[in-house]
Amino acid sequence: MNEKKPIRISERGNDYVKISGLSQEEVNIILGAVSETCYIGFKDNTLEVVKKFKDLPEPIDDPLMFPFWRKPRIEETAQQEIFEEFIFEKTSEHDSPSISICSLCGYYYTPETYKTYGERLISYGFVCLRSKRSKDAKFWETWYLPSLWFAAGDLKDTLNSDPKNIYLAIRFIQSQVKFGTLSISACKLAQRIPE
């Protein structure tokens, strides 16, 4: 068992201070404090944290979530062949498509399936982006994976042999989660890397 290094100020100057002995989690907490999300202190070689804000509820715990979808007709099927027309292999070695999922569960919504699929997407590296509630309490949400580089859990394991294979990612997600729509974004306008 690795003994934790003592947290200490290892270097200081007129306009900077260097703190050593931190874990990655503690570094992230300090960066959060600089961004004014919490207060921090040190006691007995432990970083103490006091949050300035209440934690947001997890999207899978929201009891007011209900998409009001109609039931599917027998002849309706997922349009899996749509991605066959696009060629993602031409993306640069520094790029990777992002994935957006809307209407989690689609026609098959129940509180239980929403919780199950939401937990799966979170474990795969997705985050849930939500609009503000309107006056009638309705909102929209999108589950977002900014790049296959951010894949986690079973999705990352599936992509181990080919980390940029978007087709492999789509097939895996389709086998694990039901949704209304899944979108792939491969065309992006970005800043140039400084020379």
Phi and psi restraints in degrees (value plus and minus 20) as a CYANA .aco file:
   2 ASN   PHI     -96.8   -56.8
   2 ASN   PSI     106.4   146.4
   3 GLU   PHI     -99.4   -59.4
   3 GLU   PSI     116.2   156.2
   4 LYS   PHI     -87.7   -47.7
   4 LYS   PSI     112.7   152.7
   5 LYS   PHI     -88.7   -48.7
   5 LYS   PSI     127.7   167.7
   6 PRO   PHI     -87.2   -47.2
   6 PRO   PSI     119.8   159.8
   7 ILE   PHI     -99.4   -59.4
   7 ILE   PSI     106.9   146.9
   8 ARG   PHI    -171.8  -131.8
   8 ARG   PSI     137.4   177.4
   9 ILE   PHI    -103.9   -63.9
   9 ILE   PSI      90.5   130.5
  10 SER   PHI    -114.7   -74.7
  10 SER   PSI     -34.5     5.5
  11 GLU   PHI    -181.3  -141.3
  11 GLU   PSI     124.2   164.2
  12 ARG   PHI    -167.2  -127.2
  12 ARG   PSI     135.2   175.2
  13 GLY   PHI    -164.9  -124.9
  13 GLY   PSI    -191.7  -151.7
  14 ASN   PHI     -84.2   -44.2
  14 ASN   PSI     -52.4   -12.4
  15 ASP   PHI    -151.1  -111.1
  15 ASP   PSI       1.6    41.6
  16 TYR   PHI    -175.8  -135.8
  16 TYR   PSI     141.2   181.2
  17 VAL   PHI    -164.9  -124.9
  17 VAL   PSI     120.2   160.2
  18 LYS   PHI    -134.5   -94.5
  18 LYS   PSI     103.5   143.5
  19 ILE   PHI    -128.7   -88.7
  19 ILE   PSI     107.1   147.1
  20 SER   PHI    -130.8   -90.8
  20 SER   PSI     142.0   182.0
  21 GLY   PHI      68.6   108.6
  21 GLY   PSI      -4.9    35.1
  22 LEU   PHI    -113.0   -73.0
  22 LEU   PSI     127.2   167.2
  23 SER   PHI    -102.4   -62.4
  23 SER   PSI     148.3   188.3
  24 GLN   PHI     -81.0   -41.0
  24 GLN   PSI     -57.8   -17.8
  25 GLU   PHI     -83.1   -43.1
  25 GLU   PSI     -61.0   -21.0
  26 GLU   PHI     -88.1   -48.1
  26 GLU   PSI     -55.0   -15.0
  27 VAL   PHI     -81.2   -41.2
  27 VAL   PSI     -64.6   -24.6
  28 ASN   PHI     -82.6   -42.6
  28 ASN   PSI     -58.0   -18.0
  29 ILE   PHI     -84.2   -44.2
  29 ILE   PSI     -62.8   -22.8
  30 ILE   PHI     -84.9   -44.9
  30 ILE   PSI     -60.2   -20.2
  31 LEU   PHI     -82.3   -42.3
  31 LEU   PSI     -55.7   -15.7
  32 GLY   PHI     -86.1   -46.1
  32 GLY   PSI     -57.6   -17.6
  33 ALA   PHI     -85.4   -45.4
  33 ALA   PSI     -58.6   -18.6
  34 VAL   PHI     -83.0   -43.0
  34 VAL   PSI     -52.4   -12.4
  35 SER   PHI    -106.3   -66.3
  35 SER   PSI     -11.2    28.8
  36 GLU   PHI      46.9    86.9
  36 GLU   PSI      15.6    55.6
  37 THR   PHI    -117.4   -77.4
  37 THR   PSI     -33.1     6.9
  38 CYS   PHI    -180.3  -140.3
  38 CYS   PSI     148.9   188.9
  39 TYR   PHI    -129.0   -89.0
  39 TYR   PSI     126.1   166.1
  40 ILE   PHI    -150.7  -110.7
  40 ILE   PSI     138.3   178.3
  41 GLY   PHI    -175.2  -135.2
  41 GLY   PSI     149.8   189.8
  42 PHE   PHI    -143.7  -103.7
  42 PHE   PSI     113.2   153.2
  43 LYS   PHI    -168.2  -128.2
  43 LYS   PSI     107.4   147.4
  44 ASP   PHI      31.0    71.0
  44 ASP   PSI      27.6    67.6
  45 ASN   PHI      41.7    81.7
  45 ASN   PSI       5.2    45.2
  46 THR   PHI    -147.0  -107.0
  46 THR   PSI     117.3   157.3
  47 LEU   PHI    -101.3   -61.3
  47 LEU   PSI     101.5   141.5
  48 GLU   PHI    -120.9   -80.9
  48 GLU   PSI     119.1   159.1
  49 VAL   PHI    -147.3  -107.3
  49 VAL   PSI     115.1   155.1
  50 VAL   PHI    -144.3  -104.3
  50 VAL   PSI      96.4   136.4
  51 LYS   PHI     -95.1   -55.1
  51 LYS   PSI     122.6   162.6
  52 LYS   PHI    -105.5   -65.5
  52 LYS   PSI     -40.8    -0.8
  53 PHE   PHI    -148.7  -108.7
  53 PHE   PSI     134.1   174.1
  54 LYS   PHI     -91.5   -51.5
  54 LYS   PSI     126.1   166.1
  55 ASP   PHI     -84.8   -44.8
  55 ASP   PSI     120.8   160.8
  56 LEU   PHI     -90.2   -50.2
  56 LEU   PSI     126.1   166.1
  57 PRO   PHI     -86.8   -46.8
  57 PRO   PSI     125.3   165.3
  58 GLU   PHI     -85.4   -45.4
  58 GLU   PSI     121.6   161.6
  59 PRO   PHI     -80.0   -40.0
  59 PRO   PSI     -50.3   -10.3
  60 ILE   PHI     -95.4   -55.4
  60 ILE   PSI     -28.7    11.3
  61 ASP   PHI    -121.7   -81.7
  61 ASP   PSI     -15.1    24.9
  62 ASP   PHI    -102.5   -62.5
  62 ASP   PSI      89.2   129.2
  63 PRO   PHI     -91.5   -51.5
  63 PRO   PSI     -35.2     4.8
  64 LEU   PHI    -108.2   -68.2
  64 LEU   PSI     -20.2    19.8
  65 MET   PHI     -93.5   -53.5
  65 MET   PSI     101.5   141.5
  66 PHE   PHI    -180.7  -140.7
  66 PHE   PSI      97.3   137.3
  67 PRO   PHI    -104.4   -64.4
  67 PRO   PSI     -27.5    12.5
  68 PHE   PHI      34.2    74.2
  68 PHE   PSI      30.2    70.2
  69 TRP   PHI    -106.7   -66.7
  69 TRP   PSI     127.6   167.6
  70 ARG   PHI     -98.1   -58.1
  70 ARG   PSI     143.5   183.5
  71 LYS   PHI     -94.7   -54.7
  71 LYS   PSI     127.3   167.3
  72 PRO   PHI     -95.3   -55.3
  72 PRO   PSI     133.6   173.6
  73 ARG   PHI    -108.2   -68.2
  73 ARG   PSI     136.8   176.8
  74 ILE   PHI     -80.0   -40.0
  74 ILE   PSI     -57.4   -17.4
  75 GLU   PHI     -99.0   -59.0
  75 GLU   PSI     -26.0    14.0
  76 GLU   PHI    -103.1   -63.1
  76 GLU   PSI     109.4   149.4
  77 THR   PHI    -154.3  -114.3
  77 THR   PSI     143.2   183.2
  78 ALA   PHI     -87.8   -47.8
  78 ALA   PSI     119.6   159.6
  79 GLN   PHI    -108.8   -68.8
  79 GLN   PSI      48.3    88.3
  80 GLN   PHI     -88.2   -48.2
  80 GLN   PSI     -48.1    -8.1
  81 GLU   PHI     -92.7   -52.7
  81 GLU   PSI     -29.0    11.0
  82 ILE   PHI     -81.0   -41.0
  82 ILE   PSI     -54.1   -14.1
  83 PHE   PHI     -96.0   -56.0
  83 PHE   PSI     -33.2     6.8
  84 GLU   PHI     -85.4   -45.4
  84 GLU   PSI     -45.0    -5.0
  85 GLU   PHI    -100.5   -60.5
  85 GLU   PSI     -33.6     6.4
  86 PHE   PHI    -126.0   -86.0
  86 PHE   PSI     126.8   166.8
  87 ILE   PHI    -134.0   -94.0
  87 ILE   PSI      89.7   129.7
  88 PHE   PHI    -114.3   -74.3
  88 PHE   PSI     -27.4    12.6
  89 GLU   PHI     -87.4   -47.4
  89 GLU   PSI     -36.1     3.9
  90 LYS   PHI    -105.1   -65.1
  90 LYS   PSI     -19.9    20.1
  91 THR   PHI     -87.1   -47.1
  91 THR   PSI     131.2   171.2
  92 SER   PHI     -89.5   -49.5
  92 SER   PSI     145.4   185.4
  93 GLU   PHI     -88.0   -48.0
  93 GLU   PSI     -35.0     5.0
  94 HIS   PHI    -116.4   -76.4
  94 HIS   PSI     -17.8    22.2
  95 ASP   PHI    -138.0   -98.0
  95 ASP   PSI     136.9   176.9
  96 SER   PHI    -174.4  -134.4
  96 SER   PSI     112.6   152.6
  97 PRO   PHI     -81.1   -41.1
  97 PRO   PSI     130.1   170.1
  98 SER   PHI    -118.6   -78.6
  98 SER   PSI     137.8   177.8
  99 ILE   PHI    -143.9  -103.9
  99 ILE   PSI     110.9   150.9
 100 SER   PHI    -142.6  -102.6
 100 SER   PSI     114.5   154.5
 101 ILE   PHI    -141.3  -101.3
 101 ILE   PSI     106.5   146.5
 102 CYS   PHI    -135.1   -95.1
 102 CYS   PSI     132.4   172.4
 103 SER   PHI      38.2    78.2
 103 SER   PSI      41.1    81.1
 104 LEU   PHI     -75.4   -35.4
 104 LEU   PSI     113.3   153.3
 105 CYS   PHI      64.2   104.2
 105 CYS   PSI     -49.1    -9.1
 106 GLY   PHI      37.9    77.9
 106 GLY   PSI    -148.3  -108.3
 107 TYR   PHI     -89.6   -49.6
 107 TYR   PSI     -34.7     5.3
 108 TYR   PHI    -122.6   -82.6
 108 TYR   PSI       6.9    46.9
 109 TYR   PHI     -86.4   -46.4
 109 TYR   PSI     111.2   151.2
 110 THR   PHI    -164.0  -124.0
 110 THR   PSI     138.8   178.8
 111 PRO   PHI     -75.0   -35.0
 111 PRO   PSI     -55.1   -15.1
 112 GLU   PHI     -91.0   -51.0
 112 GLU   PSI     -65.3   -25.3
 113 THR   PHI     -88.4   -48.4
 113 THR   PSI     -56.4   -16.4
 114 TYR   PHI     -81.6   -41.6
 114 TYR   PSI     -64.1   -24.1
 115 LYS   PHI     -82.7   -42.7
 115 LYS   PSI     -64.7   -24.7
 116 THR   PHI     -82.0   -42.0
 116 THR   PSI     -71.1   -31.1
 117 TYR   PHI     -89.4   -49.4
 117 TYR   PSI     -55.7   -15.7
 118 GLY   PHI     -82.1   -42.1
 118 GLY   PSI     -63.8   -23.8
 119 GLU   PHI     -83.7   -43.7
 119 GLU   PSI     -57.4   -17.4
 120 ARG   PHI     -84.4   -44.4
 120 ARG   PSI     -67.4   -27.4
 121 LEU   PHI     -81.6   -41.6
 121 LEU   PSI     -60.4   -20.4
 122 ILE   PHI     -80.5   -40.5
 122 ILE   PSI     -61.4   -21.4
 123 SER   PHI     -88.1   -48.1
 123 SER   PSI     -42.5    -2.5
 124 TYR   PHI    -106.3   -66.3
 124 TYR   PSI     -23.7    16.3
 125 GLY   PHI      85.9   125.9
 125 GLY   PSI     -21.0    19.0
 126 PHE   PHI     -93.8   -53.8
 126 PHE   PSI     133.0   173.0
 127 VAL   PHI    -140.8  -100.8
 127 VAL   PSI     131.9   171.9
 128 CYS   PHI    -118.2   -78.2
 128 CYS   PSI     100.0   140.0
 129 LEU   PHI    -124.0   -84.0
 129 LEU   PSI     106.0   146.0
 130 ARG   PHI    -144.7  -104.7
 130 ARG   PSI     123.1   163.1
 131 SER   PHI     -96.4   -56.4
 131 SER   PSI     147.2   187.2
 132 LYS   PHI     -89.3   -49.3
 132 LYS   PSI     132.3   172.3
 133 ARG   PHI     -92.0   -52.0
 133 ARG   PSI     116.2   156.2
 134 SER   PHI    -100.3   -60.3
 134 SER   PSI     159.5   199.5
 135 LYS   PHI     -83.0   -43.0
 135 LYS   PSI     -45.2    -5.2
 136 ASP   PHI    -110.5   -70.5
 136 ASP   PSI      -9.0    31.0
 137 ALA   PHI      54.2    94.2
 137 ALA   PSI     -13.7    26.3
 138 LYS   PHI    -107.8   -67.8
 138 LYS   PSI     136.7   176.7
 139 PHE   PHI    -176.0  -136.0
 139 PHE   PSI     150.2   190.2
 140 TRP   PHI    -140.3  -100.3
 140 TRP   PSI     139.7   179.7
 141 GLU   PHI    -164.7  -124.7
 141 GLU   PSI     133.6   173.6
 142 THR   PHI    -154.7  -114.7
 142 THR   PSI     115.0   155.0
 143 TRP   PHI    -115.2   -75.2
 143 TRP   PSI     106.8   146.8
 144 TYR   PHI    -149.6  -109.6
 144 TYR   PSI     111.6   151.6
 145 LEU   PHI    -140.4  -100.4
 145 LEU   PSI      87.6   127.6
 146 PRO   PHI     -83.6   -43.6
 146 PRO   PSI     -42.3    -2.3
 147 SER   PHI    -189.1  -149.1
 147 SER   PSI     135.5   175.5
 148 LEU   PHI     -85.6   -45.6
 148 LEU   PSI     -36.9     3.1
 149 TRP   PHI     -84.5   -44.5
 149 TRP   PSI     -41.8    -1.8
 150 PHE   PHI    -114.5   -74.5
 150 PHE   PSI     -14.6    25.4
 151 ALA   PHI     -79.7   -39.7
 151 ALA   PSI     124.4   164.4
 152 ALA   PHI    -156.9  -116.9
 152 ALA   PSI     150.3   190.3
 153 GLY   PHI      37.1    77.1
 153 GLY   PSI    -157.7  -117.7
 154 ASP   PHI     -84.2   -44.2
 154 ASP   PSI     -51.7   -11.7
 155 LEU   PHI     -85.7   -45.7
 155 LEU   PSI     -63.2   -23.2
 156 LYS   PHI     -83.2   -43.2
 156 LYS   PSI     -61.7   -21.7
 157 ASP   PHI     -81.9   -41.9
 157 ASP   PSI     -58.5   -18.5
 158 THR   PHI     -84.8   -44.8
 158 THR   PSI     -55.2   -15.2
 159 LEU   PHI    -108.9   -68.9
 159 LEU   PSI     -16.9    23.1
 160 ASN   PHI     -72.2   -32.2
 160 ASN   PSI     -63.0   -23.0
 161 SER   PHI     -95.2   -55.2
 161 SER   PSI     -43.4    -3.4
 162 ASP   PHI    -170.8  -130.8
 162 ASP   PSI      60.8   100.8
 163 PRO   PHI     -83.2   -43.2
 163 PRO   PSI     -34.0     6.0
 164 LYS   PHI    -128.3   -88.3
 164 LYS   PSI      -8.4    31.6
 165 ASN   PHI    -100.1   -60.1
 165 ASN   PSI      74.8   114.8
 166 ILE   PHI     -86.0   -46.0
 166 ILE   PSI     -53.1   -13.1
 167 TYR   PHI     -84.6   -44.6
 167 TYR   PSI     -61.4   -21.4
 168 LEU   PHI     -83.1   -43.1
 168 LEU   PSI     -61.1   -21.1
 169 ALA   PHI     -83.6   -43.6
 169 ALA   PSI     -64.0   -24.0
 170 ILE   PHI     -82.6   -42.6
 170 ILE   PSI     -65.6   -25.6
 171 ARG   PHI     -81.1   -41.1
 171 ARG   PSI     -61.0   -21.0
 172 PHE   PHI     -84.8   -44.8
 172 PHE   PSI     -68.4   -28.4
 173 ILE   PHI     -81.3   -41.3
 173 ILE   PSI     -61.6   -21.6
 174 GLN   PHI     -82.2   -42.2
 174 GLN   PSI     -51.3   -11.3
 175 SER   PHI     -98.7   -58.7
 175 SER   PSI     -34.6     5.4
 176 GLN   PHI    -134.0   -94.0
 176 GLN   PSI     -41.5    -1.5
 177 VAL   PHI    -158.9  -118.9
 177 VAL   PSI     119.0   159.0
 178 LYS   PHI    -118.3   -78.3
 178 LYS   PSI     121.1   161.1
 179 PHE   PHI    -173.4  -133.4
 179 PHE   PSI     144.6   184.6
 180 GLY   PHI     -96.4   -56.4
 180 GLY   PSI     -74.2   -34.2
 181 THR   PHI    -159.8  -119.8
 181 THR   PSI     128.1   168.1
 182 LEU   PHI    -146.5  -106.5
 182 LEU   PSI     106.2   146.2
 183 SER   PHI    -138.5   -98.5
 183 SER   PSI     122.1   162.1
 184 ILE   PHI    -132.7   -92.7
 184 ILE   PSI     109.0   149.0
 185 SER   PHI    -133.7   -93.7
 185 SER   PSI      94.1   134.1
 186 ALA   PHI    -138.1   -98.1
 186 ALA   PSI     -35.3     4.7
 187 CYS   PHI    -118.7   -78.7
 187 CYS   PSI      92.0   132.0
 188 LYS   PHI    -153.5  -113.5
 188 LYS   PSI     122.5   162.5
 189 LEU   PHI    -121.0   -81.0
 189 LEU   PSI     102.8   142.8
 190 ALA   PHI    -156.7  -116.7
 190 ALA   PSI     140.4   180.4
 191 GLN   PHI     -85.8   -45.8
 191 GLN   PSI     128.4   168.4
 192 ARG   PHI     -95.9   -55.9
 192 ARG   PSI     129.1   169.1
 193 ILE   PHI     -92.8   -52.8
 193 ILE   PSI     107.0   147.0
 194 PRO   PHI     -76.2   -36.2
 194 PRO   PSI     119.1   159.1
